[in-house]
Amino acid sequence: MTNTNLHDDLIVFDGLIISNWGSDVFNAMQKGGLTAANCTCSVWENFRDTMLNIGAWNGMFSEHSEQITKAISVADIRNAKSDGKTAIVLGFQNTTAFEDRPEFVELFKQQGVGIVQMTYNTQNLVGSGCYESTDSGLSDYGHDIVAEMNRVGMLCDLSHVGPKTSEDVIRASKRPVAYSHCLPNGLKAHPRNKTDEQLRFIADNDGFVGVTMFPPFLPRGNDSTVDDYVTAIDYVVNLVGEDRVGFGTDFTMGYDKRFFEYLNRDKGTGRQLTEIWDVEFPDGLESIADFPNLTAAMERAGWSETKVRKVMGENWLSLLDRVW
């Protein structure tokens, strides 16, 4: 098969996109052959504001029905592939929207929310984030939230979560959990990157690793290429095996600096957590439209077709099948 033909045939699943949603992004998804993605609709928002965001998404599903469709099952994702559409999995990057009410978990599941990150960078009612100075672990309330997410079939995401809280969630969860978008600390030491031990631990407990390409966490930063990204994915594959790895780009398209500042501040308005990065995505993968270049880079690296198919999307679907 030629590169183009293989990519056209693949299930392509992106484990994390947070972008300024609209026709520009949806057009790029179509052009890139993106089958499905975990699309962030809540970070610091409370219950009401998150519901408003989902209401806006429902409007977009109606307005852009030729391009996108809401996915609440793996069958929805496979159907989107055959219909030439991109399936949207609504996801949170924080449990803030659950507030202090475990019953909100099921309400959001009924709206199509399938993936929720336990904490975003700092402390919340559930546990500690990766930039919190003291990682106190999963709270008792957090145990209730994990149990409820397990019950309704919602994936626990640990990408921005502190090491102790992550370990507690992995041990507590009765269903597989994931780092939807992370990089290995073995390639670059960074609070957002995961050690070899952490990556092995989640895999040994039936979990999953989505590898991100966010340049500040890659060894060559803004000088990174799509081939550097494939090298990082391979590093993780060599640790945990090719059945437990996918990708989660963390693509941020169409935002201005104010939005990055909102993400970067504790609770959206508090202390600044890190420098506000001036991000240039890897050469060859500057846009969601460029996913064929990722497939081509995997082939350049000598990957088998089976390995490409798994990492580009089939592994994600297998994981979601087990969780949902």
C-alpha positions as CSV (number, residue, x, y, z in Angstrom):
1,M,0.0,0.0,0.0
2,T,1.2,3.5,-0.6
3,N,1.3,6.0,2.3
4,T,-1.9,7.7,1.2
5,N,-3.9,4.6,0.8
6,L,-2.8,3.2,4.2
7,H,-3.7,6.4,5.9
8,D,-7.1,6.6,4.2
9,D,-7.9,3.1,5.4
10,L,-6.8,3.7,9.1
11,I,-8.9,4.4,12.1
12,V,-7.2,7.6,13.3
13,F,-8.0,8.5,17.0
14,D,-6.5,11.5,18.7
15,G,-6.5,11.1,22.5
16,L,-6.7,14.9,23.1
17,I,-7.5,18.0,21.1
18,I,-8.4,21.3,22.7
19,S,-9.1,23.9,20.0
20,N,-11.2,26.9,19.2
21,W,-14.0,24.7,17.8
22,G,-15.6,25.7,14.5
23,S,-15.5,25.1,10.8
24,D,-11.8,25.7,10.5
25,V,-11.0,22.9,12.9
26,F,-13.7,20.6,11.5
27,N,-12.3,21.1,8.0
28,A,-8.8,20.3,9.2
29,M,-10.2,17.1,10.8
30,Q,-11.7,16.1,7.5
31,K,-8.6,16.9,5.5
32,G,-6.4,15.0,8.0
33,G,-8.5,11.9,7.8
34,L,-9.2,12.1,11.6
35,T,-11.7,9.4,12.5
36,A,-12.3,10.5,16.1
37,A,-10.9,12.6,18.9
38,N,-11.3,13.3,22.6
39,C,-12.3,16.9,22.4
40,T,-12.1,19.1,25.6
41,C,-15.3,20.8,26.6
42,S,-14.4,21.6,30.2
43,V,-11.2,22.6,32.1
44,W,-11.9,24.9,35.0
45,E,-15.6,25.3,34.4
46,N,-18.3,24.4,37.0
47,F,-21.4,22.2,36.3
48,R,-23.5,25.0,34.7
49,D,-20.7,26.5,32.5
50,T,-19.8,23.0,31.3
51,M,-23.4,22.3,30.5
52,L,-23.4,25.5,28.4
53,N,-20.3,24.3,26.6
54,I,-22.0,21.0,25.8
55,G,-25.0,22.9,24.6
56,A,-22.8,24.8,22.2
57,W,-21.3,21.5,21.0
58,N,-24.8,20.2,20.4
59,G,-25.4,23.3,18.2
60,M,-22.2,22.5,16.3
61,F,-23.2,18.8,15.8
62,S,-26.4,20.1,14.2
63,E,-24.8,22.9,12.1
64,H,-21.8,20.8,10.9
65,S,-23.6,17.4,10.7
66,E,-21.9,16.6,7.3
67,Q,-18.5,16.7,9.1
68,I,-18.8,15.7,12.7
69,T,-21.0,13.5,14.9
70,K,-21.1,12.8,18.6
71,A,-19.7,9.5,19.7
72,I,-21.0,7.6,22.8
73,S,-19.9,4.2,21.6
74,V,-17.1,2.5,19.7
75,A,-19.7,1.6,17.1
76,D,-20.4,5.3,16.6
77,I,-16.7,5.8,15.8
78,R,-16.6,3.0,13.3
79,N,-19.8,4.3,11.7
80,A,-18.2,7.8,11.4
81,K,-15.3,6.2,9.6
82,S,-17.6,4.6,7.0
83,D,-19.6,7.8,6.7
84,G,-16.5,9.9,6.1
85,K,-17.1,12.0,9.3
86,T,-15.1,12.7,12.4
87,A,-16.6,11.3,15.6
88,I,-16.3,13.7,18.6
89,V,-15.9,12.2,22.1
90,L,-16.7,14.9,24.6
91,G,-14.1,15.1,27.3
92,F,-13.1,17.0,30.4
93,Q,-9.5,17.9,31.5
94,N,-10.7,18.3,35.1
95,T,-13.4,17.0,37.5
96,T,-14.4,20.5,38.4
97,A,-17.7,20.2,36.6
98,F,-18.7,17.4,39.0
99,E,-18.4,19.9,41.8
100,D,-19.2,18.0,45.0
101,R,-21.9,15.8,43.5
102,P,-21.1,12.3,42.4
103,E,-24.5,12.1,40.7
104,F,-23.3,14.7,38.1
105,V,-21.0,12.0,36.7
106,E,-23.9,10.1,35.2
107,L,-25.6,13.3,34.0
108,F,-22.6,14.1,32.0
109,K,-22.2,10.5,30.7
110,Q,-25.8,10.9,29.4
111,Q,-24.6,14.0,27.5
112,G,-21.9,11.9,25.8
113,V,-18.9,12.7,28.0
114,G,-16.7,9.7,27.8
115,I,-13.3,10.7,29.1
116,V,-12.5,12.8,32.2
117,Q,-9.1,13.8,33.6
118,M,-9.1,13.6,37.4
119,T,-7.2,16.9,38.0
120,Y,-5.8,19.7,35.9
121,N,-2.3,20.6,37.1
122,T,-3.4,21.6,40.7
123,Q,-5.4,20.4,43.7
124,N,-9.2,19.8,43.5
125,L,-11.7,17.8,45.5
126,V,-10.6,14.6,43.9
127,G,-6.8,14.8,44.2
128,S,-3.6,16.6,43.3
129,G,-2.2,17.7,39.9
130,C,1.3,17.5,38.6
131,Y,2.1,21.2,39.5
132,E,0.7,21.0,43.1
133,S,3.6,21.3,45.6
134,T,2.2,18.5,47.8
135,D,0.7,15.5,46.1
136,S,-1.7,14.2,48.8
137,G,-3.1,11.4,46.6
138,L,-6.7,10.5,45.8
139,S,-9.1,11.9,48.3
140,D,-11.9,9.8,49.8
141,Y,-14.4,11.8,47.7
142,G,-12.0,11.0,44.8
143,H,-12.5,7.3,45.5
144,D,-16.3,7.9,45.2
145,I,-15.8,9.7,41.9
146,V,-13.6,6.9,40.4
147,A,-16.2,4.3,41.5
148,E,-19.0,6.3,39.9
149,M,-17.0,6.8,36.7
150,N,-16.3,3.1,36.6
151,R,-20.0,2.4,37.1
152,V,-21.3,4.6,34.3
153,G,-18.3,3.7,31.9
154,M,-16.2,6.9,31.8
155,L,-12.4,6.7,31.2
156,C,-10.2,8.1,34.0
157,D,-7.5,10.2,32.4
158,L,-4.3,10.9,34.4
159,S,-2.2,13.1,32.0
160,H,-2.0,16.3,34.2
161,V,-2.4,14.4,37.5
162,G,0.3,14.1,40.2
163,P,2.3,10.8,40.6
164,K,0.8,9.7,43.9
165,T,-2.8,10.6,42.9
166,S,-2.2,8.8,39.6
167,E,-1.0,5.7,41.4
168,D,-4.0,5.7,43.7
169,V,-6.4,6.0,40.7
170,I,-4.7,3.2,38.9
171,R,-5.1,1.0,42.0
172,A,-8.7,2.1,42.8
173,S,-10.2,1.8,39.3
174,K,-11.9,-1.4,38.4
175,R,-11.7,-0.4,34.7
176,P,-8.6,0.5,32.6
177,V,-7.3,4.1,33.0
178,A,-5.1,6.2,30.7
179,Y,-2.6,8.9,30.3
180,S,-4.3,10.4,27.2
181,H,-1.5,12.8,26.4
182,C,1.9,12.5,28.0
183,L,5.6,12.1,27.1
184,P,8.3,10.0,28.7
185,N,10.5,11.6,31.4
186,G,13.3,9.3,30.0
187,L,13.5,11.6,27.0
188,K,13.1,14.9,28.8
189,A,12.7,15.6,32.6
190,H,9.6,17.6,33.1
191,P,6.8,17.6,35.7
192,R,4.2,16.8,33.0
193,N,6.3,13.8,31.7
194,K,6.0,10.3,33.1
195,T,8.8,8.1,34.4
196,D,9.5,4.7,32.9
197,E,8.2,3.2,36.2
198,Q,4.9,5.2,35.9
199,L,4.4,4.1,32.3
200,R,5.1,0.5,33.1
201,F,2.8,0.6,36.2
202,I,-0.2,1.9,34.3
203,A,0.4,-0.7,31.5
204,D,0.8,-3.5,34.0
205,N,-2.6,-2.6,35.4
206,D,-4.4,-3.0,32.1
207,G,-4.0,0.8,31.4
208,F,-3.0,2.8,28.4
209,V,-0.6,5.6,27.2
210,G,-1.5,8.2,24.7
211,V,1.8,10.0,23.6
212,T,1.6,13.8,23.1
213,M,3.8,16.0,20.9
214,F,3.5,19.2,22.9
215,P,6.9,20.7,22.1
216,P,7.9,22.0,25.6
217,F,7.9,18.4,26.7
218,L,9.9,17.0,23.8
219,P,13.8,17.0,23.9
220,R,14.2,19.4,21.0
221,G,11.3,21.7,22.0
222,N,10.0,23.9,19.1
223,D,12.7,22.4,16.8
224,S,11.0,19.0,16.9
225,T,9.8,17.2,13.8
226,V,7.1,14.6,13.1
227,D,10.0,12.0,13.2
228,D,11.0,13.1,16.7
229,Y,7.4,12.5,17.7
230,V,7.5,9.0,16.3
231,T,10.7,8.4,18.2
232,A,8.9,9.4,21.4
233,I,6.0,7.1,20.6
234,D,8.5,4.3,20.0
235,Y,10.2,4.9,23.3
236,V,6.9,4.2,25.0
237,V,6.0,1.2,22.8
238,N,9.4,-0.3,23.8
239,L,8.5,0.1,27.5
240,V,4.9,-1.1,27.5
241,G,4.3,-2.9,24.2
242,E,2.5,-1.9,21.0
243,D,-1.0,-2.9,22.2
244,R,-1.1,-0.2,25.0
245,V,0.0,2.9,23.1
246,G,-1.8,5.5,21.0
247,F,-1.4,9.2,20.4
248,G,-2.9,12.3,21.9
249,T,-1.5,15.4,20.2
250,D,-2.9,18.2,22.5
251,F,-3.5,20.2,19.3
252,T,-4.5,23.8,20.2
253,M,-5.7,25.5,17.0
254,G,-7.1,29.0,16.7
255,Y,-6.5,30.3,20.2
256,D,-5.0,33.6,21.3
257,K,-2.7,34.1,24.2
258,R,-5.5,34.9,26.7
259,F,-6.8,31.4,26.4
260,F,-3.4,29.9,27.2
261,E,-3.2,32.2,30.2
262,Y,-6.6,30.9,31.3
263,L,-5.4,27.3,31.1
264,N,-2.1,28.2,32.8
265,R,-3.6,29.9,35.9
266,D,-4.8,27.9,38.8
267,K,-8.6,27.6,38.6
268,G,-8.3,29.8,35.5
269,T,-7.7,33.1,37.3
270,G,-5.2,32.3,40.1
271,R,-1.4,32.0,40.2
272,Q,0.5,31.4,37.0
273,L,1.7,27.7,37.0
274,T,4.3,27.8,34.3
275,E,5.7,30.1,31.7
276,I,3.2,30.9,28.9
277,W,4.8,28.8,26.2
278,D,5.2,30.1,22.6
279,V,4.4,26.8,21.0
280,E,5.4,25.7,17.4
281,F,4.1,22.3,16.7
282,P,6.5,19.7,15.2
283,D,7.6,20.3,11.5
284,G,5.3,18.1,9.4
285,L,2.5,18.1,12.0
286,E,1.6,21.8,12.3
287,S,-2.1,21.2,11.8
288,I,-4.8,18.6,12.4
289,A,-4.9,18.4,8.6
290,D,-1.4,16.9,8.6
291,F,-2.1,13.4,10.1
292,P,-1.2,11.7,6.9
293,N,2.4,12.9,7.6
294,L,2.3,11.0,10.9
295,T,1.4,7.8,9.2
296,A,4.2,8.4,6.7
297,A,6.7,9.0,9.5
298,M,5.8,5.7,11.1
299,E,6.4,3.9,7.9
300,R,9.7,5.8,7.4
301,A,10.7,4.5,10.9
302,G,10.1,0.9,9.6
303,W,6.9,0.2,11.5
304,S,4.8,-2.7,10.3
305,E,1.4,-2.0,9.0
306,T,-0.1,-3.8,12.0
307,K,1.8,-1.5,14.4
308,V,0.8,1.6,12.5
309,R,-2.9,0.5,12.6
310,K,-2.8,-0.1,16.3
311,V,-1.1,3.1,17.4
312,M,-3.0,5.3,15.0
313,G,-6.3,4.3,16.5
314,E,-7.2,0.7,16.9
315,N,-5.6,0.5,20.4
316,W,-7.7,3.5,21.5
317,L,-10.9,1.8,20.3
318,S,-10.0,-1.4,22.1
319,L,-9.4,0.6,25.3
320,L,-12.7,2.5,25.0
321,D,-14.5,-0.8,24.3
322,R,-13.3,-2.1,27.6
323,V,-14.2,1.1,29.6
324,W,-17.5,2.2,28.0
